[in-house]
Amino acid sequence: MKRVGIFVEDRKFNDLGFKTFIETKRPDDVVQFVQIVESKPFDSQDPFDLIIHKSFHLLEKNKDKYAQFQSQSVPNINDLDVDKELIKRAVDALRTHLGLDLINIDFVVLSKADHKQRLAIIDVNIFPNYKCVPDFFFHLENLVREKLNLPKLTSPEIFKQ
């Protein structure tokens, strides 16, 4: 069994859904996800085959109390009339070109001139928030399984219970 540690600030762990993600029953026992606890020495929680890390406290270290992320109202892509295959091709191309696995891409969807949909990529960044990504935990788990050479899940249904 592969062991994957997830380090997300304690105060954000539940808010972002990682507690539920860790507790989700998987159809196989090839990977175990565990929380890396801030208040415990890292060495006592090791070993991990892979670590997922998301830090929200970089601003606090610099004492920049005025900088903060303002969450916008982001529509779910499944609710929009956009060519999802076009978006998938753009995401795959950017992932390959940038060498990054977890990225957030902001698009402007241009009008369907000549029955073709066009996208303008206006921003690419590491995820500031996971809530606007459809089936995020399904994709995250499959990314982890890919990195660990494990069989991928075939359906996101286990995360919708």
C-alpha positions in Angstrom: 0.0 0.0 0.0 1.2 3.5 -0.9 1.0 6.2 1.8 0.2 9.8 0.7 0.5 12.7 3.2 -1.6 15.8 2.7 -0.4 19.0 4.3 -3.0 21.7 4.3 -3.3 24.1 7.2 -5.4 22.7 10.0 -8.0 25.5 9.7 -8.4 24.8 5.9 -8.3 21.0 6.0 -12.0 20.6 6.7 -13.1 23.7 4.8 -11.6 22.4 1.6 -13.0 18.9 2.0 -9.8 17.0 2.6 -11.2 15.4 5.7 -14.0 13.8 3.7 -11.5 12.9 0.9 -9.3 11.0 3.4 -12.2 9.2 4.9 -13.7 8.1 1.6 -13.8 4.3 1.2 -11.9 3.4 -2.0 -12.7 0.3 -4.2 -9.2 -1.0 -3.6 -6.6 -0.7 -0.9 -3.6 0.4 -2.9 -3.4 4.0 -1.6 -3.9 5.5 1.9 -4.3 9.2 2.3 -3.4 10.7 5.7 -3.3 14.3 7.1 0.1 15.7 8.0 -0.6 17.5 11.3 1.0 20.9 11.7 1.4 20.5 15.5 3.3 17.1 15.3 6.9 16.7 14.3 7.1 15.7 10.7 9.5 12.8 11.4 6.9 11.1 13.6 4.4 11.1 10.7 6.7 9.8 8.0 7.3 7.8 5.8 5.2 8.9 2.8 5.4 7.8 -0.8 4.1 11.1 -1.9 3.2 14.4 -0.2 0.6 16.9 -1.3 1.2 20.4 0.0 -0.9 23.5 -0.1 0.2 26.5 2.0 -2.0 29.4 2.8 0.4 31.1 5.3 3.0 32.5 3.0 1.6 36.0 3.4 1.6 35.6 7.2 5.3 34.9 7.2 5.9 38.2 5.4 3.5 40.0 7.7 1.5 41.3 4.8 -1.8 41.6 6.6 -3.4 43.5 3.8 -2.9 41.0 1.0 -5.7 38.4 0.7 -7.5 36.3 -1.9 -11.0 37.5 -2.6 -13.1 34.6 -3.8 -15.0 35.6 -6.9 -18.3 33.9 -8.0 -16.9 31.3 -10.3 -19.4 29.4 -12.4 -19.2 25.6 -12.7 -17.9 24.7 -16.1 -20.6 21.9 -16.3 -23.3 24.6 -16.2 -21.9 26.6 -19.1 -22.4 26.1 -22.9 -18.8 25.6 -23.7 -16.9 23.1 -25.8 -15.5 20.9 -23.0 -13.2 19.0 -25.4 -11.7 22.4 -26.4 -11.0 23.2 -22.8 -9.6 19.7 -22.2 -7.1 20.2 -25.1 -6.1 23.6 -23.8 -5.6 22.3 -20.2 -3.6 19.2 -21.5 -1.4 21.4 -23.7 -0.6 23.9 -20.8 0.1 21.0 -18.4 2.5 19.5 -20.8 4.2 22.8 -21.8 4.5 24.1 -18.2 5.3 20.8 -16.6 2.7 21.4 -13.9 0.0 18.9 -12.8 -2.3 21.0 -10.7 -3.1 24.3 -12.3 -6.0 26.7 -12.5 -6.7 28.3 -15.8 -9.0 31.3 -16.2 -10.6 31.5 -19.6 -12.7 34.1 -21.4 -15.1 32.3 -23.7 -15.4 34.3 -26.9 -18.6 34.2 -29.1 -19.2 31.3 -31.4 -18.3 32.9 -34.7 -18.7 30.6 -37.7 -19.9 27.9 -35.2 -16.5 27.7 -33.7 -15.9 28.4 -30.1 -12.8 30.3 -29.1 -11.1 30.6 -25.7 -8.7 33.3 -24.5 -6.5 32.1 -21.6 -6.1 35.1 -19.3 -4.5 33.5 -16.2 -2.7 30.3 -15.2 -1.8 29.7 -11.6 -1.5 27.1 -8.9 -5.0 26.5 -7.4 -6.0 29.3 -5.0 -9.2 27.3 -4.3 -10.5 23.9 -5.3 -14.2 24.5 -4.9 -14.7 25.6 -8.5 -13.1 22.5 -10.1 -15.7 19.8 -11.0 -14.8 16.4 -9.5 -11.6 17.8 -8.0 -10.9 15.0 -5.6 -11.5 12.4 -8.3 -8.9 14.1 -10.5 -6.5 14.6 -7.6 -6.6 11.0 -6.6 -6.0 9.9 -10.2 -3.1 12.2 -10.4 -1.6 10.7 -7.3 -2.3 7.2 -8.6 -0.6 8.1 -11.9 2.5 9.4 -10.0 2.7 6.2 -8.0 2.0 3.9 -11.0 -1.2 2.6 -9.5 -4.5 1.8 -11.3 -6.7 4.9 -11.7 -10.3 5.2 -10.5 -12.9 4.9 -13.3 -15.6 7.1 -11.8 -15.9 10.1 -9.4 -19.0 8.5 -7.8 -17.2 7.5 -4.6 -16.7 11.2 -3.8 -20.4 12.1 -4.2 -21.8 10.1 -1.3 
